[in-house]
Amino acid sequence: MPILMTESIILFFQSLIALLAILDPIGSVPMFSSLTSKLRKKERIRAVNKSVLLSYIILLFFGFFGQFILIILGITMGDLKIIGGIILLVFSVEYVLGRNTNYFDKNPKTNLAIFPLATPILAGPGSISYVLVMSGFLLQLTVISVSLFLCWVTLRLGSGFMRFFGQEGSLTISRIMGLLIGAVAIRLIREGLVELMII
C-alpha cells in the first residue's frame, strides 16, 4: 500500500508539472493582461474567472469523452492543431493591425473569455492532447483542477499588469503579444502538418 501510494503521488506531480508547463500561467500573464487592458477592473476579473472556468469544462470534457469523439469523427490531434492554429493566426493578424475590436463589439467580456483566453490559450491543442493521454478519472480530475486553480491565482494576481506601463506602453506590448500569438499559431500549424505527414 505505501508503495502504491508513493507511485500515485509521483505520477500526480509528474502530470501536474507537465500540464502546468503546457498551460504556462506565468507566461500567459502579459498576454491576458494585454487582451483585457481595455476592460474595467471588475470586467477583467470576470473575464479571467470565466476563461478559467470554461477551460476547466473543456479539459474535463476532453479528458472523459475526447478519445471516443475523436475516434467517432475520425479527427486527429494534428487536425485540431491545424484548425486551431489557423483561427489563432487570423486573430493575431487582426490584433497586430489594430482591427481586433470587431470581434468584441457586442460583448467584449464574454467574447474575450471564450476566445482566445479560454481556448486556445489555456484549453488549446497542447493541454487537450496531454489530458487525452492521462490515465484514470481521479488523476485527470485532480490534475486539471489543481492546474487551473494555480492558473486562476496567477492570472488574477497579474491581471493589472498593463496598468503600470501607461497607454503607449500598453499598446506596444499589445502588438508584441499579437506577434507572439501569431508565432504560437504558426507552431500549432507546423506541428499539425508534421503529425499528419507521419500518419
N, C-alpha and C positions, 0 to 999 in steps of 0.2 A: 504493500500500500504506500509506504513512504516513497518508494522508487517511482511508482506511477504518478504520485502527486508531484514529485520533483520534475518528472518528464513533462507533465502538463503545464507546470509553471514556466519551464524553459520554453516550451512551444508557444505559450501565451506571449511571453516577452519578445520572442523572435518574430512572431506575427505582428505584434503591436509596433515594434520598431520599424519593420518593413512597411507597414501601411502608413505610418506617420511619415516615413521618408518619401513615400509617393504623394501623400497629401500636402506635405511641406507647408505647414501652417505659418511658420515664421517667414518663409519666402513669399507667402501669399499676402502678407500684411500690406506691403506697398501697393500691390495690385488691387486688393479690396478697398484700400483707402482711396486710391485714385478713382476707381469706378464709382465710389459713393461720396466723393468730395463735394458734389453739388447738393447733396441731401442735408436736411437739418439733422441735429444730433439724434433725436428720437427716431426719425425715419431711417437713419444709418444703422442704429441699433436693431430696429425691426428687420431691416434688410439682412443683416448678419444673422439674426435669430432664424429668420425664415429660410435663408440659404442653407444653414447647417441642418435644420430640421428636414428640409427637402432632400439634402444629401444623405441623411440618415435613412430616410424612407427608400430612396433609390438603391443604396448599397444593400440594405436588408432585403429588398425585393430581389435583386440580382443574386444575392447570396443564397436565397432559398429557392428561387424559381429560374434563375438565369440559365443554367445548363439546359434545362428542359426546353425553355423558349428558344434558345439559340439552335438547338437540335431540330426542333419542330419547323422553324423558319429557314433553316439552312444558312444561318448567319454566323460568320466567324468574327473573332476579335479584330482581325485585320479590317474587315468591312466596317466595324464600328469606329475604328481609329481613323479610317479614311474620311467617312462622312462627318465625324466629329471635328476632324482637322479642317475640312473644307468650310464648315459653318463658322468655326472659330477664326479662320483666315479672313473670311468676308467681314466678320465683325471687327477684326483688328485693323483692316484697311480703312473701314469707315471711321473707326475710333481715332486713328492717327491723322486722318484728313479732317477731323473735326465735324463729321457728319453723323456721329453715333446717336445724336439726340432723337432722331426719327424713331429709334427703337423704343424710346421710353416716354413719348409724349403723353400717352393716356394714363399710365400709372407707373412712374419710374421705380417706385419702391418694390412693387410686385414683379415687374419685368426683370429688374436687375437681380433680384433674389433668385429667380428661376434661371435666367441666362444672362451673363455667363457665370454668376457666382456659384450657384448650386451645381450646375453642370454646364460646361465640362471642367471648370477649375477645380472643384472638390470631387464631385462624383463623376470623374472622367473615365476614359478607357483604361488608364493605368490602375486606378483604385478598383474599378469594376472587375478587371481581369484578375487582380490579386484576390479579391473576395471570392471569385468563382473557383479558385484553386484551393481555397481554405477548406479544411475538412472538419465537419462537426457543427451542429446547430449552436451549441453552447459557446464554442470558440468564436464562431462568426459573430454572434450576438455581443459577446463581451468585448472583443477586439474592436468592432465597429463602434460600439457605444463609448468606450474609453477614448478611442482615437478622435472621434468627432467632438467629444466633450473638451478634450485638450485643444482642438482646433477652435472651438467656440470661445474658450477662455482667451486664447492667443489673439484672435481676431477682435474680440470685444475690447481687450486692453489696447490694441493697436489701431482701433477704428478712427481715432482722431489724429492719426499720423500726419495727414496732409495739412492740417491747420498750422503747423509750425513753419511751413515753407512759404506761406502767402499765396496770392493769386497767381503770380507769374511762375513761381517755383512749382506750384501745384500743376499748372498747365504743362510745364516742361516735363515733369515726372509722369504726367498722364500720357504724354506722347511716347515717352520711353517705355512705359508699361504696355502701350499699344504695340510697339515693336516687339517686345518680349512675348506678348500673346501671339503675335504672328509667328515668331520663332517656334513657340510651342506647337502651333498649328502645323507648321512645316514638318516638325519632328514626328507628330502623330501620323501625318500622311505618309512620310517616308517609312516609318515602322510598319504601317498597314500594308504598303506596297511590298515591302520585303517579306512579310508574313504570307501574303497571297502568292508571291513567286515561289516561296518554299513549298507551299501546299500544291 
